[in-house]
Amino acid sequence: MGTSPQPEQPLATRRDRDRIRGVMAPVLTPFRSDLSPDAPRLARHCRWLLSQGCAGLAVFGTTSEANSLSVEERESLLEHLVGEGIDPATLLPGTGCSALPDTVRLTRAAVHAGCAGVLMLPPFYYKAVSDEGLFRVFAEVIERVGDARLRVYLYHIPPVSQVGLSANLVARLLAAYPRAIAGMKDSSGDWNNTKAMLDAFAARGFDVFAGSERFLLANLRGGGAGCITATANVNAAAITAVFEQWRTPAADELQQKLNDVRDAVEKYPAVAALKAIVAHYSGDPAWRTVRPPLTELPPAATASLVAELRTCGFGMAFDEG
């Protein structure tokens, strides 16, 4: 494993001009009644999300129930999406696993498919691990994949993983792998942490994505690249409007409307709630299915959620074609 820093490169050469910026959805994974992944329905949902303004699709993220999917299932689904005409340049698959060989395998598959990058969790089973241990993991993946096309977006979600990514770790990774380390999704829920990442690294070509649209406007004003947010599965057009109009006088009002919808959804378990919304507005009850240990949103809770969304002026012109 090579861990010595590469020579410092000018910003213009470190930041790829074709990197994704904007709104990305950690795409919901539909399941059949036997709990197997429904690849055709996933492809249809991906096409719909792109039609709604999503700049990219963070398949196999937290909202995708990725850690309830096997390595083989993720590989098969990625192959299906590309085969169905989803442009791999719009895909940012989640590849971070607890086992290093699994992370390498999934990351290599994403690079070979031509994906824009990978969204990489740290190993999350062992807690209270050191920055040194985490650095070794990311370094091993980069070295073993060994492909100059690899772009890694670090996934910081300590409320779920209980393993955070410090600014010192990010700085060390950027020094060692300035081309491969492309950015971060910050799902800490702490704006101060996101701001600290922006202040420290945005000017160095490190793209910071907020993990919730609640912070989208502030993130853009601070030099961020956009957001990767669960609610984009149902509200992508409105979230994209903030990204497109963040410099206009209407931005704060548009942001508040996003917050209202987010407030309604966050009263319920996120994955089940989002799948219930898709099922309701699409008229397709199969979308309600989640993989255990998650459970579906009960009908009464679904009715309350839909009613509250209606008071927010929320609508969903859902057509998967």
Disulfide bonds with the S-S distance in Angstrom:
none
